[in-house]
Each structure stands twice: as C-alpha cells, then as structure tokens.
Amino acid sequence: MLVHNTNTNNLLETIQSLPKAIQLLPDEIQRIILEYVLPRYKLCLNKKYYLQYHKIIFTQIPKNKIELYIRTMVRQDNSFIIHQLVSENWDKWLTTVNYWHRCRNYPNYIEFLNDYCFEQGATKSKEIIYKLLIKNADNHIYD
C-alpha cells in the first residue's frame, strides 16, 4: 500500500517519517518493510540509501530538468547531495566551457555553481565546491 500510493508528495512525506516509526519495530520487521519500499523512495531515507540509489534520480528527471534539480539542491544548501554531484561530475563540469546563465558567461559549470552558491547564500555548498577547487588545484586544472 505504501509504495502504490500515486500522490508522490504524501508518499515522500510518509517515507521520510518512516525512520522514526520503523526504529520502534524489531530489526527483522524493519528489514521486511524496507524490502517493499522502492529504491527511488529509499534514497530519501538516509545517506546510505542515497549513495546506493541516487543514480535513479537522473533516470526519473527529464534531461531538460536536471539542471533545475542541481540548482534546487544549491538553493536548499544540501551540501551532502552537492558534494556527491560535484564529485561525480567534476571532470565533465570543468570541461563544460562558456556556460551561460542569466546573460553571464562562466568559464565552466563549476565556476557557475560556485557563483550560484554565493548568490543563493548556500554557504555549506559553496564550501564543498571551494574545497574541491583547492584539492584539484594541485592537478593544475587552470594552467
């Protein structure tokens, strides 16, 4: 019944409240319940499931909306997800040259994200990107 609900927002809220309710149950029952939760909903439960199933997100989001998803994660200052996204896409985003956003040209998508974090006041996400820039500066990415 839980996974067959068609109202995604209510389902998501229900699933996000599950950890508190499930913790009260014995471990064996918890495992049985989680067997019936679809991976695309499990990824909302905790970091472990997010890391395990996060690639499902990109199969669910239309290609023309992925950038909107990334910007939403920045606006929400979701540093865990931003770290995962930037780490996985670093090379690709670094080589996406001449990225345009709101009549402004950025040398690459990483620089855009860095600036967008600043504009949105996403301090935790900006810190993640800054640390990755420093870490990768040793690779002479800007030579």
WOCORHU-V500026 format. One record per pair of residues at least 12 apart in sequence whose C-alpha atoms are under 8 Angstrom apart, sorted by the first residue. I is the first residue (numbers start at 1). J is the second residue. D is the distance in Angstrom with one decimal. If there is no record, write none. Layout:
i = <I:I>
j = <J:J>
d = <D:D>
This chain:
i = <2:3:3:3:12:12:15:15:15:15:16:16:18:19:39:39:40:40:40:40:70:74:74:74:74:74:75:75:75:75:76:77:77:77:77:77:78:78:79:79:79:82:82:83:83:83:86:86:87:90:93:93:93:94:94:94:95:95:96:96:97:99:110:113:114:114:114>
j = <37:36:37:38:41:44:41:42:44:45:44:45:45:45:53:56:53:54:56:57:82:116:117:120:122:125:117:120:121:122:122:117:122:123:124:125:124:125:124:125:128:125:128:125:128:129:110:129:132:110:108:109:110:108:109:110:108:109:108:109:109:112:129:129:126:129:130>
d = <7.6:7.3:6.0:6.7:7.0:7.8:7.0:7.8:7.6:7.0:6.6:5.8:7.9:7.0:6.3:8.0:6.9:7.9:6.3:7.1:7.7:7.7:6.1:7.5:6.2:6.5:7.4:5.7:7.7:6.3:7.3:8.0:4.7:7.1:6.2:5.6:7.6:6.7:5.6:4.6:6.9:6.2:7.6:7.4:6.1:7.5:8.0:7.4:7.9:7.6:6.5:5.0:5.8:5.4:6.1:5.8:6.4:7.9:5.1:5.8:7.1:7.4:7.8:8.0:5.8:6.4:7.5>
